[in-house]
Every structure is written in C-alpha cells, then in structure tokens.
Amino acid sequence: MEAGAPSARSRALAVLRVRSRALAVGLLPAALAVVLVAARATGRLAGEPWPAVTLVVCVVAAIVLLVGGAFAAVVLRASPAVTPTVPLSEAAAPDLYRLVRDLADRMDVPPPSAIALTPDCDSWLEDRSHAAHRRGAARVFGAAAGAVGPESEPGAAPVLVIGSPFLWWMRVAELRAVLAPVVAGTGPSAHPDIADARGFVRGLDAAVDVGGRRGLGWIAPPARLLLRLCRTDAAEMERGVAAAASERAQGVDYGLRIVAQEQVGLAYAGWDRLLTRVALPAWRMGRWPAHLDTGVVSALTELSRRDRLAEGFTSRLGERPACDLLEQPGLIDEATSLLAARLFHGGPAEAGPDWSPVDWAAYPEEVVDRKWRTEAARLHAALDALAVPAGLPGGPSGSPAPAAPAPPATPSTPAAPSGSVGPAARPGSSGAAGAAGPATLAAADSSSPRADAFAGPTLERVLGYLTDLGGEGAAGEALAGRITGELAREERAAGPAARAGKARGADAVPLFPLQPPRSGRDLLADHVTAMVCCAAVDSAGATPGLDWLDGPVLLVGGDRRSDLAPRVLCLIEEGNPEPLRDWLSALGVRPEKPVRLV
C-alpha cells in the first residue's frame, strides 16, 4: 500500500462524517417528533402543554424534512462542473488508448474510461459519471466531438484529460512518462470512500452554483457552510491521492520523467506566447488559427533557439512525436484550436462568416495586414472625431486646430456619426479616401501649400497631431481616450463574445481570459505602430510577417525590424517625433503619402 493511501482514505471518511452530521441535524426534529408522539400515545405525557408542544415539533419536523429533502435532491441532481474538452473515441486514437492501457496494466490500476483533450498544458483525471455530463457534452461540445468521433460513455473510472500541446511537442516516450502518475490516480479514485467523498464535495459545489438562480438563493448558504466544514479534509484527501499515485508511478519511466518535466515547463512558456501574441490578434478580428498545436512546435523551436536554457531541446524532434498516436491529427488540432478560442476569448462554438479559420501560410496577409489596416482606419476615424483637419496637422502644443463646418450630407456621401469608423475604414468596403470623412476633407484649407501633401489618411497627419513641444503628451491622452471608447463599442457590437452571447447567454463569457483590459496608451501605441507599418508596406516595399513568439511583425527585405516600438513610444509619451522620422527616412517611407486602409 502506498504511503498516501491511508491518509487519503481517513480524510475521505472525515468528509463523509460531515455529510452524516448534516443528515443527523436534518433528522433530529423528526426524531424528537416521533418520541413526543409515541409518549403521547402511551399516556406518558398527559396534560398541558404537551399537546401544543407535540404539534409545534411535528410542524417544525415536517418543514425541516421538506427543506432538507429539497436540499439533498439538489445536491444529488445538480450537475457538477465539467471542463470543456474535445473527446477522443478509441477509433480516433487507438495507439493512444493502447499506451494508456499499457500504463494502467503496468501499475495495476483500472484504466481510464475515456480520453479527452484540452487546449492547455496540463493533464488530470476527471469524474464524468454524472448523467448530466453525458447530455451536456453532446449538446455543448457536439461540434468539436463530431470532428473526431463520439464521446465514449463514461464508466466507473474517470476520464483522462490530456493537454493537446503535449501531444505535438512531446515525444511518445516523454508523454508516457508524464502520464504515468496521472493514470496511477485511477487506483485511489476507485476506492468507495474516496469516490463518495469526492461526489459529495462536487455536489455541494454544484449546489452553490444552483443557488445563484432565481428563487433558489436559499440553497447556497447551507452548501457553502458544508463546503467550509469539509474544505481542509477534502484538500488533504486530494494530496494523499496524489502522493499515492506518484509513489505507484515511480517504477514506470522515472528517469525519463525528470527530463519530460522540463518539456512541460517549456511547453507552458511557448503555449502562452503563442496564444497571447499570435492567436489573440486573430481572434479579435473574427479569425481563429486552425492549427494551434502545430504552431506550438514552431513557437517552441524558436524559443529553444533564442533561450540558452532551452538549447538542445530541438534535438529530440527527430524522434516520433506523440501526435502520431492519433489517426487524424489535423482534425483534432482544428477542434482543439476552436475550443481554445472559446475558452480564452469567448468565440462562437462553430465556424461561420464572421468567425472563420485561417491557416498559418495565410496569416500574414489575412490577419497581420488586415489588423494594421483596421487599426489605422480606427486611428484616423478618431482624429476625425477630434476635428483634426487632414490638411493641417495639430499645432506645436499638440492641440487640434479648429474644424471648419462640415458640408451637408448627400445620399452619395452620408455623414458618419461622431467617433465611428467610416465605410472606408471597415474591411470589405471601397474608397480609401473616404476614411478621412467628409468633415475632415472639408476642413482642409485648400489655399495652404501643405494641404495637398496632408490630404487623406496619411502618417504625417498622425505625426503632426501627436507632436508636443511641451513634452506633456496631452494630445496623445485625448486620442487614446477616443480610440479606447471606439474599440469598446466595436467589441460590444460585433465581437465574437457578443455573437456567441446571442446563442448561449451567460456561457459566452470566456472561462480563462488571456489578458486584462489594455490601457489607452497601449492601444494608441498599437494603432500608431499599425499606421507606420501600413505606410512602410505601401511606400517602402515592406511586408507583413509572423513571428512565432511575438506575433505580427514588419519585414524589410525579409528581415524583421524590431526597433520601431521605442520610437513610437517616444512620440506618444514625450511628443517627440524626431526618432521616428529618422527611422522612416532611413527606410524610405514617405509620411505624406496617403495610406490604403482597406
């Protein structure tokens, strides 16, 4: 017997004692009522006030039994939380099932009832024996499940959940070593006391969630009280289970497991960079990279090349990858990529016209270039809303020049609302000059010798507005606030989470958002950088590119230019355009040339 097993079982009994005591408290009034009724029937409690006392106790006992029965029914019937995953049938991954069963046989534990994938760098066992889990998996995650086969019926053993990045980055032997202590956990999980204790805790947790519904608020307080009473014992029980599983797995690939754990840490780092720097910009545009797991190999290979601590890890890539254990790795990669977009961004459950997949080869053109053009259009729409003339940049202090009255709108040139992006600023529209807006074009002084140079969406207009000889950056604050408000309106109106919310209600909120809200200065820096990149592409022969760790990048002559960011920050934070102007001049970018926004 493993050292942690007795501790886990004793803690499980402690959790069950909490349940027994709660049951005893609920039955106490009924027991007292039975005693009183029996005593009255035998004549032992004759006379006053026992008839009234017996009646009151019987009424209280009936109410307590009714409330306790309803509470117990909620705890037993409430569906515990289940992690969103992509289920893998045995037909979709026969070699993987064979590897897991071999591990279970070697450690003399029950094999998991099924295998599922999660778009995260972690692996665990999850009990899905509740009937609601089978119904919910087919209803909520049917799109992903249909891509790789139906979900296996959960039995007594828990489901093995594997992080999908592990399958693509790790080799078969490394995956076996990492999964050994996880699979070994099915042994302690099969013990009746541990299984009952876990079921009780999960039921209480689900009851707390049910208590948030209308008319059921009375359920949450007793459920939270019971959870507090058994919290320490439940946590110690899980520690004992983990210790017992780790001890049982020591005889299986123990030496290789130490090396494989290094790959787990590397996978965490590369996966996080891939999601936040590469996938997130695409998700915000209504596109989702269809092969994130394939991309993590490129990201981790690049990380190994840059980081001396990871040096040498790429030498393992000649061995058989764990994704070879899957029959159709491409379909599974696509399903987990779509699920990742739902979990981390709140995107819809299925692809559609406004939520379409994108391949890595098309990423620079369809995501990077489009992202830059969209942000540049939003930047100029914000300048229009601040009444910054296209023909005259802001004054030396950075304050906008007064705008001339806009001409009446005609059917052919409708006036855009304040703060909104004009038709030319949206992808798919035509007419680049329209992005400046009729009010802006009318505000230009045609008699000025510089009017022709600055007309339309130009980088010179942005540089002129943000130039602040006082160094206070007041112009940047106003522009950042306008961009922040406009972006918030766009996301509420047409973001993936908003589209999903129409179909799935409160479930549309991403479960694990990747980043906190960005500050106005960060947004302004992104938009000015996008405008500079558009100008470089249009007038200096630069091209959009993809860096596996940093996301969208500007390529000049095939080489990445990483020296743009500090010059943009100097312009925004200090109002000093000279470093950026020198950079543009060295590249041959013409700031006065109109930029294509669509």
DOSE-553419 format. One line per field, with one value per residue (C-alpha): residue in one letter; x, y, z. Coordinates in steps of 0.001 Angstrom, whole numbers, plus 500000, padded with zeros to 6 digits. Example, Ala and Ser with C-alpha at 12.3 -4.5 7.8 and 13.67 -1.06 7.14 Angstrom:
REM DOSE-553419
aa: (A | S)
X: (512300 | 513670)
Y: (495500 | 498940)
Z: (507800 | 507140)
This chain:
REM DOSE-553419
aa: (M | E | A | G | A | P | S | A | R | S | R | A | L | A | V | L | R | V | R | S | R | A | L | A | V | G | L | L | P | A | A | L | A | V | V | L | V | A | A | R | A | T | G | R | L | A | G | E | P | W | P | A | V | T | L | V | V | C | V | V | A | A | I | V | L | L | V | G | G | A | F | A | A | V | V | L | R | A | S | P | A | V | T | P | T | V | P | L | S | E | A | A | A | P | D | L | Y | R | L | V | R | D | L | A | D | R | M | D | V | P | P | P | S | A | I | A | L | T | P | D | C | D | S | W | L | E | D | R | S | H | A | A | H | R | R | G | A | A | R | V | F | G | A | A | A | G | A | V | G | P | E | S | E | P | G | A | A | P | V | L | V | I | G | S | P | F | L | W | W | M | R | V | A | E | L | R | A | V | L | A | P | V | V | A | G | T | G | P | S | A | H | P | D | I | A | D | A | R | G | F | V | R | G | L | D | A | A | V | D | V | G | G | R | R | G | L | G | W | I | A | P | P | A | R | L | L | L | R | L | C | R | T | D | A | A | E | M | E | R | G | V | A | A | A | A | S | E | R | A | Q | G | V | D | Y | G | L | R | I | V | A | Q | E | Q | V | G | L | A | Y | A | G | W | D | R | L | L | T | R | V | A | L | P | A | W | R | M | G | R | W | P | A | H | L | D | T | G | V | V | S | A | L | T | E | L | S | R | R | D | R | L | A | E | G | F | T | S | R | L | G | E | R | P | A | C | D | L | L | E | Q | P | G | L | I | D | E | A | T | S | L | L | A | A | R | L | F | H | G | G | P | A | E | A | G | P | D | W | S | P | V | D | W | A | A | Y | P | E | E | V | V | D | R | K | W | R | T | E | A | A | R | L | H | A | A | L | D | A | L | A | V | P | A | G | L | P | G | G | P | S | G | S | P | A | P | A | A | P | A | P | P | A | T | P | S | T | P | A | A | P | S | G | S | V | G | P | A | A | R | P | G | S | S | G | A | A | G | A | A | G | P | A | T | L | A | A | A | D | S | S | S | P | R | A | D | A | F | A | G | P | T | L | E | R | V | L | G | Y | L | T | D | L | G | G | E | G | A | A | G | E | A | L | A | G | R | I | T | G | E | L | A | R | E | E | R | A | A | G | P | A | A | R | A | G | K | A | R | G | A | D | A | V | P | L | F | P | L | Q | P | P | R | S | G | R | D | L | L | A | D | H | V | T | A | M | V | C | C | A | A | V | D | S | A | G | A | T | P | G | L | D | W | L | D | G | P | V | L | L | V | G | G | D | R | R | S | D | L | A | P | R | V | L | C | L | I | E | E | G | N | P | E | P | L | R | D | W | L | S | A | L | G | V | R | P | E | K | P | V | R | L | V)
X: (500000 | 501305 | 502131 | 499497 | 496610 | 495742 | 495845 | 493557 | 491042 | 490999 | 490410 | 487649 | 485951 | 486247 | 484432 | 481737 | 481322 | 480414 | 477709 | 476488 | 476323 | 474382 | 471950 | 471644 | 470866 | 468156 | 466588 | 466796 | 463447 | 461739 | 463233 | 462074 | 458588 | 458438 | 459404 | 456756 | 454032 | 454945 | 454975 | 451591 | 450167 | 451318 | 449999 | 453364 | 452945 | 449367 | 448017 | 449150 | 451319 | 452368 | 449641 | 450707 | 454412 | 453925 | 452032 | 454715 | 457534 | 455710 | 455213 | 458860 | 459977 | 457849 | 459286 | 462856 | 462330 | 460817 | 463648 | 466321 | 464883 | 464825 | 468419 | 469563 | 467793 | 469603 | 472988 | 472351 | 470884 | 472902 | 475379 | 478950 | 481200 | 482914 | 485925 | 485253 | 487304 | 487500 | 486531 | 488614 | 486968 | 489126 | 488684 | 490201 | 493273 | 493768 | 497505 | 496990 | 494379 | 496781 | 499569 | 497310 | 496035 | 499593 | 500467 | 497460 | 498397 | 501998 | 500850 | 497961 | 495262 | 491964 | 492378 | 490566 | 487120 | 487875 | 490397 | 489769 | 491966 | 492148 | 493869 | 496122 | 499434 | 498084 | 496737 | 494358 | 491618 | 488016 | 484957 | 482170 | 479888 | 477046 | 474271 | 474150 | 477733 | 476866 | 473933 | 475891 | 478914 | 476777 | 474851 | 477532 | 480594 | 478947 | 480792 | 484210 | 483193 | 481775 | 485123 | 486927 | 484228 | 481554 | 482465 | 482914 | 480352 | 481944 | 482020 | 483164 | 486716 | 487387 | 488218 | 491860 | 492223 | 495480 | 496818 | 496871 | 500211 | 501879 | 500875 | 502523 | 505635 | 506483 | 507834 | 505949 | 508289 | 508098 | 504298 | 504229 | 506461 | 504354 | 501049 | 502198 | 501460 | 498181 | 496952 | 498067 | 495447 | 492675 | 493668 | 492819 | 489857 | 488266 | 488091 | 484415 | 485046 | 487177 | 484662 | 481757 | 483645 | 484514 | 480925 | 479661 | 482070 | 481245 | 477538 | 477942 | 479930 | 477207 | 474552 | 476314 | 476057 | 472365 | 471837 | 472650 | 469487 | 466303 | 464158 | 466853 | 469040 | 468289 | 470328 | 473697 | 474239 | 473973 | 476028 | 478800 | 478710 | 479170 | 481966 | 483791 | 483414 | 484967 | 487388 | 490525 | 489824 | 488965 | 492216 | 494252 | 492424 | 493479 | 497061 | 497034 | 495642 | 498348 | 501075 | 499808 | 499633 | 503125 | 504575 | 502917 | 504226 | 507849 | 508662 | 507481 | 509934 | 511033 | 514351 | 512740 | 510037 | 512587 | 513610 | 509998 | 509055 | 511488 | 509493 | 506319 | 507799 | 508979 | 505555 | 503893 | 506133 | 505706 | 501967 | 501364 | 503329 | 501517 | 498085 | 498697 | 500918 | 499729 | 496239 | 494728 | 495172 | 493426 | 490598 | 489933 | 489414 | 486975 | 489583 | 490905 | 494156 | 493072 | 496259 | 497458 | 499035 | 501107 | 502114 | 503290 | 506027 | 507316 | 506982 | 508865 | 511528 | 512058 | 512092 | 514731 | 516818 | 516608 | 516811 | 520090 | 518331 | 516261 | 519203 | 519365 | 515672 | 515104 | 517462 | 514596 | 512428 | 513805 | 512056 | 508429 | 506027 | 503122 | 500614 | 501420 | 499263 | 496225 | 494543 | 493649 | 495841 | 494807 | 491110 | 491856 | 494163 | 491400 | 488850 | 491136 | 492040 | 488369 | 487869 | 490869 | 489227 | 486062 | 487833 | 490283 | 488355 | 484678 | 484289 | 481353 | 481152 | 481233 | 482896 | 480841 | 481094 | 482309 | 484298 | 486399 | 489600 | 492930 | 495975 | 499465 | 500543 | 497791 | 498229 | 500493 | 498196 | 494788 | 495477 | 498569 | 497915 | 494201 | 494873 | 497170 | 494710 | 491796 | 493714 | 494985 | 491410 | 490268 | 493093 | 492043 | 488378 | 489405 | 491229 | 488083 | 486051 | 488541 | 488119 | 491742 | 491950 | 493613 | 495221 | 496729 | 498359 | 497939 | 499792 | 503132 | 501440 | 499648 | 496183 | 493919 | 493177 | 489542 | 487499 | 485639 | 481890 | 481061 | 479041 | 475537 | 475490 | 474307 | 472995 | 476308 | 478399 | 476485 | 477907 | 479474 | 478484 | 480989 | 483587 | 482602 | 484660 | 483584 | 482676 | 486215 | 487628 | 485796 | 487200 | 485493 | 484450 | 485803 | 487265 | 490327 | 489941 | 486566 | 488275 | 489178 | 485482 | 483720 | 484071 | 487805 | 488251 | 486137 | 488202 | 491388 | 492498 | 492848 | 494823 | 497527 | 500653 | 500676 | 497050 | 497706 | 500525 | 498389 | 495033 | 493576 | 494737 | 498427 | 501061 | 502036 | 498639 | 499262 | 502784 | 501622 | 498835 | 500980 | 503931 | 504058 | 506917 | 505913 | 506510 | 503244 | 501560 | 498106 | 497225 | 498007 | 495709 | 492751 | 493414 | 493915 | 490606 | 488796 | 490323 | 489509 | 485862 | 485537 | 487154 | 484860 | 481813 | 483035 | 483693 | 480263 | 478540 | 480345 | 482907 | 482958 | 481747 | 478756 | 477812 | 478169 | 476130 | 473105 | 473167 | 474497 | 473602 | 475874 | 478051 | 479513 | 481977 | 485451 | 486331 | 490021 | 490605 | 494212 | 494875 | 493418 | 491953 | 494639 | 495365 | 494652 | 498372 | 498939 | 496068 | 497347 | 500836 | 499355 | 497398 | 500287 | 502536 | 499912 | 499807 | 503605 | 503601 | 500906 | 502942 | 506068 | 504229 | 502683 | 505696 | 508858 | 508308 | 507991 | 505805 | 503722 | 505151 | 504583 | 506929 | 506005 | 506730 | 505864 | 503030 | 502643 | 505947 | 507192 | 509634 | 512001 | 513991 | 512910 | 514387 | 512320 | 512506 | 512310 | 513470 | 510130 | 508461 | 510755 | 510430 | 506633 | 506669 | 508920 | 506328 | 503365 | 504851 | 507108 | 505568 | 508947 | 508636 | 512290 | 513434 | 510502 | 511055 | 514708 | 513619 | 511106 | 513676 | 516223 | 513607 | 512427 | 508890 | 507027 | 504780 | 502870 | 501711 | 498096 | 497836 | 495496 | 493107 | 491200)
Y: (500000 | 503458 | 505837 | 508386 | 505916 | 505529 | 509294 | 509827 | 507276 | 508684 | 512176 | 510826 | 509377 | 512785 | 514361 | 511715 | 512378 | 515971 | 514596 | 512236 | 515026 | 517242 | 514370 | 513868 | 517546 | 517352 | 514249 | 515476 | 517357 | 514346 | 512035 | 514351 | 514469 | 510668 | 510487 | 513021 | 511322 | 507930 | 509311 | 510942 | 507702 | 505704 | 508293 | 509309 | 512996 | 513700 | 517149 | 520622 | 521877 | 518649 | 518574 | 522024 | 521196 | 517980 | 519843 | 522523 | 519980 | 517925 | 521030 | 522043 | 518481 | 518423 | 521761 | 520691 | 517370 | 519168 | 521719 | 519110 | 516772 | 519541 | 520460 | 516829 | 516441 | 519498 | 518197 | 514778 | 516008 | 519183 | 518715 | 519236 | 521457 | 519720 | 521024 | 521787 | 519299 | 517617 | 513963 | 511275 | 507998 | 504893 | 504767 | 508250 | 507382 | 503599 | 503839 | 506417 | 504221 | 501290 | 503317 | 504377 | 500862 | 499560 | 502116 | 501080 | 497381 | 498044 | 499944 | 497537 | 500219 | 500476 | 502160 | 505469 | 505121 | 507569 | 510130 | 513792 | 516723 | 520213 | 523229 | 523753 | 522476 | 520180 | 516654 | 515281 | 512750 | 513953 | 512097 | 512309 | 509591 | 512074 | 511636 | 515381 | 515265 | 512898 | 515063 | 518299 | 517052 | 516079 | 519367 | 521987 | 520477 | 518493 | 520405 | 519513 | 515962 | 515339 | 516153 | 513331 | 510808 | 510451 | 510646 | 507330 | 506502 | 507260 | 504295 | 503923 | 505084 | 508782 | 510334 | 511086 | 514693 | 515428 | 518829 | 518932 | 520864 | 517868 | 515605 | 517799 | 518869 | 515776 | 512533 | 509276 | 508166 | 511584 | 511563 | 508099 | 509284 | 512397 | 510483 | 507679 | 509457 | 510802 | 507376 | 505927 | 508130 | 505833 | 503381 | 505586 | 507042 | 503587 | 503317 | 503647 | 506085 | 508420 | 508264 | 509059 | 511938 | 513429 | 513085 | 514848 | 517773 | 518112 | 518043 | 520853 | 522887 | 522396 | 523346 | 526664 | 527363 | 526379 | 528776 | 531653 | 531053 | 532974 | 531575 | 529147 | 531526 | 529699 | 526687 | 528457 | 529349 | 525778 | 524452 | 526983 | 526121 | 522407 | 523184 | 525202 | 522369 | 519785 | 522003 | 521084 | 517349 | 517378 | 519167 | 516733 | 513821 | 515021 | 515450 | 511884 | 510620 | 512492 | 511142 | 507585 | 507922 | 509422 | 506622 | 503935 | 505520 | 505677 | 502348 | 503474 | 505599 | 507512 | 508683 | 509883 | 511694 | 514133 | 515127 | 515213 | 517640 | 520121 | 519865 | 520621 | 523913 | 524777 | 523951 | 526304 | 529180 | 528629 | 527974 | 531186 | 533247 | 531606 | 532348 | 535914 | 537175 | 535155 | 533766 | 536702 | 539284 | 536889 | 536155 | 539859 | 540114 | 537212 | 534713 | 531689 | 529895 | 526389 | 524583 | 525996 | 522725 | 522611 | 526210 | 525457 | 523254 | 526186 | 528535 | 526203 | 525541 | 529291 | 529644 | 526923 | 528809 | 532128 | 530901 | 529328 | 527489 | 525644 | 524978 | 521386 | 520608 | 520676 | 517710 | 515471 | 516432 | 513538 | 511061 | 510008 | 512751 | 511826 | 513197 | 510149 | 508229 | 509958 | 508768 | 512268 | 514791 | 517611 | 517331 | 517035 | 520053 | 522057 | 521004 | 521913 | 525210 | 526153 | 525161 | 527280 | 530300 | 529627 | 529163 | 532053 | 534543 | 533608 | 532888 | 531007 | 527230 | 526817 | 528488 | 530989 | 534009 | 536233 | 533515 | 531706 | 529642 | 530816 | 528757 | 529755 | 530377 | 532968 | 534540 | 537483 | 538594 | 537812 | 538711 | 540912 | 543215 | 543389 | 544139 | 547022 | 548475 | 548223 | 549910 | 552622 | 553300 | 553464 | 555895 | 558256 | 557945 | 559056 | 562044 | 562869 | 562756 | 565127 | 567517 | 567293 | 568613 | 566406 | 569451 | 570980 | 568991 | 569977 | 572995 | 572905 | 572235 | 569254 | 570811 | 570236 | 573084 | 574197 | 572376 | 574068 | 573390 | 570155 | 570386 | 568941 | 565188 | 563937 | 560489 | 559669 | 560776 | 560146 | 561818 | 559383 | 559625 | 561079 | 558575 | 555883 | 554317 | 555393 | 552953 | 553001 | 552061 | 548744 | 545676 | 544913 | 548498 | 550596 | 554075 | 554756 | 558493 | 558165 | 557058 | 560652 | 561586 | 564400 | 566746 | 566241 | 566794 | 569914 | 571198 | 571199 | 574621 | 574326 | 577548 | 576131 | 574987 | 571858 | 570904 | 568525 | 566832 | 566023 | 565290 | 561859 | 559222 | 559980 | 559224 | 562907 | 563787 | 561478 | 562769 | 566360 | 565812 | 563910 | 566335 | 568130 | 570547 | 570868 | 567178 | 566647 | 564319 | 565920 | 565250 | 561567 | 561341 | 562681 | 560410 | 557361 | 558009 | 558280 | 555029 | 553195 | 554204 | 553335 | 549943 | 549145 | 549982 | 547799 | 544841 | 545106 | 545357 | 542736 | 540901 | 537079 | 537055 | 539227 | 536931 | 533891 | 535562 | 535784 | 531994 | 530840 | 533511 | 533851 | 530971 | 533340 | 534835 | 533327 | 530995 | 531896 | 535378 | 535740 | 539386 | 542164 | 545201 | 547216 | 550805 | 553721 | 554377 | 550750 | 550931 | 554200 | 552720 | 549724 | 551963 | 554311 | 551298 | 549879 | 553177 | 553214 | 549607 | 550389 | 553317 | 551149 | 548454 | 550956 | 553164 | 551298 | 547725 | 546223 | 543182 | 541873 | 538844 | 536368 | 535759 | 532610 | 534219 | 537887 | 537681 | 540335 | 541850 | 544125 | 542599 | 544741 | 542837 | 539631 | 540717 | 541589 | 545219 | 545211 | 548798 | 550510 | 550218 | 552573 | 555288 | 555074 | 555317 | 558367 | 560028 | 559115 | 559669 | 562644 | 564176 | 563906 | 562675 | 563006 | 559421 | 558051 | 560486 | 559419 | 555769 | 556459 | 558392 | 555586 | 553107 | 555355 | 555754 | 558844 | 560087 | 562479 | 559734 | 558535 | 555088 | 552400 | 551447 | 548612)
Z: (500000 | 499054 | 501875 | 500881 | 500537 | 504257 | 504727 | 501725 | 502997 | 506525 | 505148 | 502929 | 505999 | 507677 | 504730 | 504896 | 508626 | 507751 | 505479 | 508213 | 510772 | 508382 | 507840 | 511598 | 512152 | 509495 | 511079 | 514686 | 514709 | 513119 | 515740 | 518511 | 516976 | 516874 | 520573 | 521542 | 519533 | 520986 | 524514 | 523974 | 522585 | 525628 | 528075 | 529463 | 528508 | 529501 | 530174 | 529201 | 527467 | 525712 | 523041 | 521808 | 522099 | 520137 | 517402 | 517082 | 516993 | 514339 | 512168 | 512547 | 511783 | 508618 | 507435 | 508178 | 506372 | 503391 | 503172 | 503855 | 501266 | 498667 | 499523 | 499317 | 495966 | 494612 | 495826 | 494294 | 490998 | 490338 | 487528 | 488776 | 486695 | 483810 | 481950 | 478255 | 476249 | 472861 | 473400 | 471716 | 470804 | 470680 | 466908 | 466638 | 468746 | 469065 | 469709 | 472463 | 474149 | 473881 | 475509 | 478393 | 478988 | 478994 | 481662 | 483757 | 483458 | 484496 | 487593 | 488348 | 488345 | 486424 | 483019 | 482448 | 480952 | 478120 | 476873 | 476076 | 475038 | 476491 | 474864 | 477861 | 479218 | 481903 | 482392 | 485026 | 485790 | 485793 | 487005 | 484446 | 485747 | 486301 | 483709 | 483054 | 481832 | 479010 | 477921 | 478275 | 476340 | 473373 | 473416 | 474189 | 472592 | 469810 | 467056 | 468391 | 469258 | 465810 | 464249 | 465994 | 466838 | 469518 | 473174 | 474958 | 477631 | 480991 | 483325 | 486898 | 486128 | 485486 | 482136 | 481333 | 480119 | 478250 | 477250 | 473457 | 473240 | 474900 | 472020 | 469405 | 471305 | 473334 | 472013 | 472670 | 475463 | 477129 | 477024 | 478578 | 481430 | 482061 | 482021 | 484341 | 487673 | 486271 | 485184 | 488514 | 490163 | 488936 | 491678 | 494686 | 492771 | 492656 | 496469 | 497533 | 500402 | 498257 | 495407 | 497771 | 499386 | 496022 | 494845 | 497975 | 497548 | 493833 | 494647 | 497185 | 494678 | 492077 | 494649 | 495281 | 491549 | 491530 | 494443 | 492136 | 490139 | 490711 | 493513 | 494737 | 496715 | 499973 | 498757 | 498556 | 502289 | 503684 | 500760 | 501443 | 505157 | 504454 | 501992 | 504652 | 507160 | 504841 | 502897 | 504833 | 504837 | 501130 | 500276 | 502374 | 500762 | 497303 | 498483 | 499751 | 496456 | 494526 | 496822 | 496438 | 492644 | 492446 | 494559 | 492455 | 489235 | 490393 | 488800 | 485340 | 483311 | 486403 | 484961 | 481725 | 483689 | 485085 | 481558 | 480381 | 483149 | 481626 | 478409 | 480365 | 481557 | 478067 | 476642 | 479142 | 478045 | 474311 | 474514 | 476459 | 473926 | 471017 | 472476 | 473640 | 470810 | 467797 | 468347 | 470257 | 467440 | 465059 | 467495 | 467945 | 464184 | 463956 | 462703 | 464579 | 463696 | 462761 | 463840 | 467139 | 468225 | 465058 | 465656 | 469173 | 467728 | 465678 | 468650 | 470997 | 468380 | 468048 | 471840 | 472048 | 469526 | 471406 | 475003 | 476009 | 478855 | 476259 | 473981 | 472785 | 473213 | 469463 | 469020 | 470198 | 467234 | 465189 | 467488 | 466997 | 468124 | 470353 | 467823 | 465694 | 468168 | 466618 | 463443 | 462153 | 463964 | 461631 | 462501 | 466208 | 466042 | 464391 | 467037 | 469948 | 468264 | 468042 | 471681 | 472696 | 471056 | 473054 | 476375 | 476146 | 474020 | 474198 | 470495 | 468931 | 469052 | 465279 | 462324 | 460342 | 458017 | 460874 | 462642 | 460061 | 460374 | 458977 | 458019 | 459074 | 455467 | 455039 | 458480 | 457432 | 454634 | 456143 | 459776 | 460104 | 457138 | 457864 | 461532 | 460619 | 458093 | 460523 | 463329 | 461009 | 459892 | 463514 | 464289 | 461514 | 462497 | 465990 | 464504 | 462549 | 465750 | 467403 | 464434 | 463362 | 459768 | 457200 | 455563 | 458674 | 461473 | 465097 | 466406 | 468192 | 471515 | 470108 | 470339 | 467347 | 465013 | 464888 | 462309 | 459512 | 459283 | 457513 | 454293 | 454289 | 453764 | 450397 | 449503 | 447864 | 450877 | 454109 | 457183 | 459624 | 463303 | 465700 | 466842 | 464335 | 461633 | 458200 | 455395 | 454001 | 457387 | 457531 | 455781 | 452563 | 451755 | 448932 | 448688 | 450752 | 450735 | 452472 | 455664 | 456390 | 456433 | 454571 | 457550 | 457624 | 453911 | 454066 | 456967 | 454891 | 453784 | 450006 | 449896 | 452162 | 450306 | 452530 | 452011 | 449102 | 450971 | 454025 | 452386 | 453127 | 455642 | 455964 | 458558 | 458510 | 459943 | 462912 | 463467 | 463355 | 465855 | 468371 | 468153 | 471505 | 472065 | 475716 | 476317 | 478246 | 475761 | 476154 | 472528 | 472989 | 476013 | 474049 | 471103 | 473339 | 475065 | 471755 | 470468 | 473704 | 473538 | 469873 | 470337 | 473266 | 471151 | 468314 | 470602 | 472212 | 468845 | 466777 | 468890 | 468974 | 472588 | 471656 | 468774 | 470999 | 473732 | 471433 | 471162 | 474522 | 477084 | 480092 | 478860 | 476235 | 478744 | 478200 | 481059 | 481056 | 479559 | 478419 | 479191 | 481339 | 479538 | 477762 | 478768 | 476457 | 475930 | 474899 | 472429 | 470996 | 470590 | 468753 | 466402 | 465639 | 465025 | 462676 | 460770 | 460449 | 459211 | 456637 | 455363 | 455185 | 453234 | 450816 | 450139 | 451152 | 449946 | 453434 | 454026 | 456957 | 458700 | 461529 | 464426 | 466356 | 469714 | 469108 | 466582 | 463833 | 462724 | 459948 | 457472 | 455447 | 452884 | 454592 | 457942 | 460994 | 462183 | 465973 | 466519 | 465835 | 469251 | 471247 | 468611 | 468680 | 472483 | 472276 | 470044 | 472257 | 475700 | 475005 | 471892 | 470128 | 466515 | 465537 | 466324 | 464344 | 461471 | 461270 | 461216 | 458430 | 456423 | 456684 | 455438 | 452611 | 453975 | 452798 | 455654 | 453408 | 451038 | 451592 | 453143 | 451885 | 454694 | 453023)
